[in-house]
């Protein structure tokens, strides 16, 4: 008897919840023009169309002022249930996420997608999207096609940079690099491909940018604090300090020392930094003059740099 009562009680609660939600949609639907519609029958009317897909109310709008109101509000950020179909493909990225997660991610990338920035890439968008269409057209006879790979490659092509060779990446550019010419070479690539460009080093993708707004967005992000694997080469020298640590360890250490490195404080030490770094250079030159380095294949710079640091902390 108790089990039956529990089932009936839960059924009533569920029915009440569903009916209340459905009644709210019915009331909302009456706010829009259109002939009376029977339940579960699709009806259309005017430039604001309501469509019932079963008990699901959908509003299709072609009025620009109405669309502007919707897109301009911060309240309507939850995605419709139809977006769940995209989850296995796009995961929970910017397009599919909602609420606070969507707002934070959108805030990070918004400066990089300003209209003034995007206008200069329209030609690239057009060329690469046309290339994507041609590639997909060649695949039209296949029963199933995984689009993720092709869309991903198209995105990388749009993020312009010098043409890359399969596996070897941009080795055809890298083989010309000399240490003294590196800055000029990157400047030339930037002149040709824009402020943000890609370089493939083998299978490793590297993004170079000189766009101040883009750099500010990256540096202000709390999610991008994992170090690149190139930092691993420094571990035998400076170990797992603030420069090399990441995640919570980096965040905790950074929080401790941040007040001590405020710009207003550091400005007072510019003269000292200049004097002591010049003294470091002179010390290294004096050591060379005494032939201290010539009898060694490897020289430990830690002693010199540590003394310079102590001199700066005067």
N, C-alpha and C positions, 0 to 999 in steps of 0.2 A: 504493500500500500504506500509506504514511504517513497519507494523508487518511482512508482507511477506519479505521485504528487510532485516529485522533483522534476521529472521529465516534462510534466504539464507546465510547471512554473518556469522552467528554462525556455520552453517553447513560447510562452506568453511574453517573456522578456525579449526574446529574439524578434518575435513578430512586432512588438511595440517599437523596437529600435528601427527595424526595416521600414515599417509604415511611417514612422515619424520622419525618417530621411526622405521617403518617397513623397510625403505630403509637402515637405519643404520645397522639393523640386516642382511639384504641381503649382504651388503658390508662386514660385519664381517664374515658371513658364507663363503664367497669366499676365506677367508684366510686359510681355512681348506680343506684338501684333500677330494675328493669324487666326484662321477659322478654327472653331472648336475641333479638337482631335479626340478620337476614341483611344482608349488605352492600348498601348503596344502597336499603334499604327503611325507611320511616318507622315508628317505634314510639313509643308513649306509655305512661307509667306513673306514678301517684301525683302528688304536688304538685311534683315536680321531673321535668320531661319532657325527654328527649333526642330530638332529631329529626335524622336524617341527610338532608341535601340533597345527594345524590351523596356525595362523600367529605368534605363539610363538616359538622362536628359543631356542632349548636346546642343550647343548654340553655335551656329555658323554665321559669322559677321563679315560684311563687306563695307561697313560704314567706317571710313578712316578715323573720324573723331572718336568713335566708340573703341576702336582698336587702340588708339593712342592712350585712352584712359586706362585700358587693361594693361598695356605694356608699361605704362608709367607708374603703376602702383607697386609698392613693396609687399603687399599682402598676398598677391596671387602668385606665389613662387612654388607651390606644390605641383608636381607633375601629375598628369592624368594617368589612369591605370594602364592605358595603352602603351605608355613608355616602358612598362615592365617587359614588353616583348623584346626591347633592345638591350636589356641587361646582360644576356649571355654574350652579346657581341661587343658592346661598348663599355661594359662593366659600370661602376658607379662614378663616372666622370662628370664633367661639368654639364653635359647635355641631359643626363639622367638624374643627377643628384638634385636635391631640393632643400628648402629651409636654410638653416644656418651654414651647412656645408656648402651649398650652392653660393650663398652670399659671399663667404670668405674667398672661395676660389675665383668668383667673378671679379671681386675687388682687386685680386692680385694681377689678373691678366688684362683688365679693362684698358689701362694706359697704352698697352702694346697694340691694341686694336682700334685706336682712334681713327676716325675717318680720314684725317689728313695723312696718317701713316699708310693706311690701306690703299689709298688712291694710287700711290706710286707702284703698287704691285698688281694692279688690274690686268696689265698685259701678261704678267706671269701667270695669274689665276686663269686667264683665258687660254693660254697656250697649254698649260698642264692639265686643265680639266678636259680640253679637247683631246689631248693625248690619252687620258683615262678612258674617255668614251670610245676611242678607236681600239684600245686594248680590250675593253669589255665587249665591243662589237665582234671581235675575233673569237670570243668565248660563248657566243650566243647559242651554239649548237650543243653545248654541254648541258647535262641534266641538272647538275648542282655546281655552283661556283661560290667559293668562300671570298667574300668581298673585302674582308678585313685587310688582307695582304695588299690588295691593289689600292684601296683607299689610303692605307698607311704610306705606301710608296709615293702616291700622288701628293700627300701632305709634305713628305720630305723633299719632293721635287719643287713644290711651291716655296718651301723654305730654302731659298736659292743659295747656290754655292757653286764652285767649280765642278764640272762633271767628274764622277767617281768611277773607278774601275772595280769590277766585282772582286770581292775579297781584299784586293790590294788597296782599295779606297782611293785617296788622292795622292798616291805615291808618285804619280807623274808630276805633281807640283812639289811634293816634299823633297824629291831627290835634287831639286835645284836650290834648296834652302842652305844658306850659309849663316852662321850665328850673327855676323855683322849685318846681314841683309834681311833678317827675319822681320824686323819692324816695317821696313819699306815694302816687303812682299805682302804682308798682311794689309798694309795701307792700300796697295794696288788692288788686291782682291776686294777690299771694302768699297773702293771707288767703282768697281765694276758691278758688284752684286748687292750693294746697299749696306746699311749700318749693321744688319744682322745677317750672318751667313753661316753655312755649315762647312766643316772640313772632316773628311773621313780619314782616319789614321788606321789603316787596315780595316777591321770590322768595328772600330771604336768611333762613335759619332761625337764630334765636338762642335759646340755652338759658340761662335764668337760674336760679340755685340759691342758697339760703341754708343748705343742709344741710352742716354742717361735715364730716361723714364723706365725703360726695360730693366736696366741694372738696378735701379731703386726698388722696383717691384720684387726682384729676385732677392736682394740683400735684406729687404724688410720682411721676407717670408719666414715664418717659424717652421715651415715644413721642409725647407731646403737647407738643412744643416749637416747632411751626411757628406763626408769628404770623398773626393775622387780617389781612385786607387793609386794615382801618381804620388799622393802624399805618403804612401807606404815606404817610399824610398828614404824619407826623412826620419823614420822611426828609430833606426839605430843611432841617430845623432841626437835628436831632441826628445825622443821617447813619446809617451802618450800624454802630452801636455795639452794646453788649450788649443794650440794650432791644429793638432792632429785628432783630438777627441771629437766625438759627435754625440748626437742624441741627448739624453738627459744629463750625462756627465759634462758635455760641452755647455749646455744651458745653465747648469748650476754654477760652473766655474765662471762663465761669462757674466752672470748676474752679480757675482761677488766683486769682480774687478771693474765693471762698467763705470761706476761713479768716479773712479780714480783716473779715468781716461776721457773725461769730458773735454770738449774742445776748449772751453774757457781755461781749464787747467793746463792743457798741453801747450797752449799758445805761449805760456810763460817760459817753457823749456825749449822753444825753437832754437834760441841762440846757443844753449848748452848742447843740444843735439848736434848742431852744426859743428861746434868746436870739437866735441869728442869723436865724432865720426871722422873728421879730418885727422885727428890724432891717431885714430885706428889705422888709417891709410899710411900715415907716416911711420907707425910702428912696424907695419908689414914691410914697408920699403927698407927700414933700417935692418930688419932681420934678413932681408935679401942681400943687403950690402955686406953683412957679416957672414955670408955664405951659409947661414943657418939652414936654409931650405935645400941647398944644392946636394947635400949628402943624404937626403931623405926622398924616398919615392912618394910617401904620403905625409901630409902635414895636417895636424890637428888644429883647426881654427877655433875650437871651443874656448881655449884659454884666452885668446886675443879678444874674442867677442864678449866673453864673460867679464873681462877687465874693462872693456869699453862700456858695458851695461852698468857696472859698478861706478865708473867715473860719471856716467850720466845721472845716476841716482846720487847726487853729490850732497 
